[in-house]
Amino acid sequence: MTANGALLPFLSQRHYSKRQYAHGQGARQTALTPQSGCRSQHPRYWLYRPLGHLAVARNLGDRVPGGAVVVVFGGLATLFAGYWPRKPKYASKRSDGRVVTNYRSNNGGYRIGPKDSSFTIEWTNSGASSIHIYNDPSDIDGVAISRDVGRFQDIRDSSVFDFSSRYVTPKEGEIVVPRSTSGNYALVHIHDIRAASDKDDRDEITFSFVINPDKAPTSHRHRIRDRAG
C-alpha cells in the first residue's frame, strides 16, 4: 500500500488498488505530487483552499466523497455558529436570579419569573444612578419602593409598602416591590445603572430579583441571600 493509501486503513488493499487503476495511477500521482509544478492543478484544490482549517477534507474527498461532505459542512456549521449574531433575551423564567440588560430595548420591558407567576418590569431612564419603574404592564397591579431596606432578607412583609403611584424611581442600591395582578410579590434590587446620555458607553441596568410563588406578602423566598455586587 502507498503512503496515501495508509491514511485510510479502513479501506482494503484490493479496493484501494481498484480505485488507483480506474483513475490511472500515473496521472493521479502526477497531479498530487509537488513535482507537477503546482498543487493548484489538482481539481479539488480550489474547492477546499478557502476553508483553511478544513484542508484535510481534500485528502478525504479523494477517497471517500461522502466523508468529505460531512467534514466540510460540519466544519462550516461550527464556523458560522461562532459568528452568527445571537438574539438578545428579554425574559428570565427563573424564580430568582441576576440580570444585565439594556433597559431601552424591547420597549423598555423585561419579564421575570415562570409563566404562572411572571412580572413584566417596565422602565425608563431617570439619570446616571436612578430609573423609573411603572405599573403599566397588564400583569402588574402596583409598584412600591423600599428606601430604608437594602437586602432581600431584611424584608419581612411586602404588603406594607406604598403601591399608590403609577411609577417609582429607585436609585442604585434600592429595592423595588412589584405586585402582580395574580397576587404575587417580587423584589427587584437595583445594583448598577448606566446611561449613554450621561457619558456612559451604553444604556444598561444590573439587577437581581426574587419572586414569592405562594401569593403571600411574607415568605422565606424573600429572605434568600441577595445577589449583590
Summary of the structure (lengths in Angstrom):
residues: 229
radius of gyration: 31.2
end to end distance: 65.4
largest distance: 91.0
contacts: 613
relative contact order: 0.11
helix: 37%
strand: 26%
